[in-house]
Amino acid sequence: MSQTKLIVETLKQELRKQGINYRQVAQTLGLSEASVKRLFAENSFTLERIGQVCELLHLEISDLIHQMEKNIDLINQLTLEQETELVSDIKLLLMAHFLMNKLEFSEIIDIYDISETEGIRLLARLDRMKIIELQPGNRVRLMISKHFQLITGGPIQRLYAQKLQSEFFNSSFNHGGEFRIYVSGMFSRDANAEVIRKIKRLAEDAHELRDDSDNLPLEERFGCSLILAIRPWEPKIFDALRRQPNPKAF
């Protein structure tokens, strides 16, 4: 990834951390919101404009560069050994999954049948695997980049193909928050390439919308999976670990 793109990605990350939206950036730069979105999409910021956005964030450009350098060390793909260890222990996989979806440790053990002691052991394993950096108070710093991808045909993708794919598609996709579309026809090679490009762009947009949702309280978010179809859904292997509500006392 080019240094310019890394700087712009870091800028977006800092904006999300502070809850600053494109409209506020547009006002600062004296541009339309559409123009600002284009600047981010095309990574076409001038140094002057980066400086203006840094002022909005109350950051020095050197602070931005320092954060960018920290991000360079993030993992874009796990090793075969790391993926194998994750799928060998469903609770470890669950902990990694929800930490990557920005849930707090306390929220995970509150929702799922994992004791605090067991949860801390899982955090320690993920720290040793270099997936997270365990910090005081059971806080974590993710060592996974936003461009993280699974190994093609690797252990996690095989788990999905064997156990989760049919479960995901076992739906009419007619309920709230669900959508599925099927398109078929004769395409030219150029048309096929254009569709693939747009699908990749949709994936990038979905990543950004997911990141924007990270600032919302947990009760305003729910798990979704996208494969040119979307539905509120949680794998049964995770759902089975949910804590059951205590029966009301009479």
Secondary structure, 3 states (H helix, E strand, C coil): CCHHHHHHHHHHHHHHHCCCCHHHHHHHHCCCHHHHHHHHHHCCCCHHHHHHHHHHCCCCHHHHHHHHHHHHCCECCCCHHHHHHHHCCHHHHHHHHHHHCCCCHHHHHHHECCCHHHHHHHHHHHHHCCCEEEEHHHEEEECECCCCCCCCCCHHHHHHHHHHHHHHHCCCCCCCCCEECCCCCCCCHHHHHHHHHHHHHHHHHHHHHHHHHCCCCHHHCCCEEECCEEEECCCHHHHCCECCCCCCCC
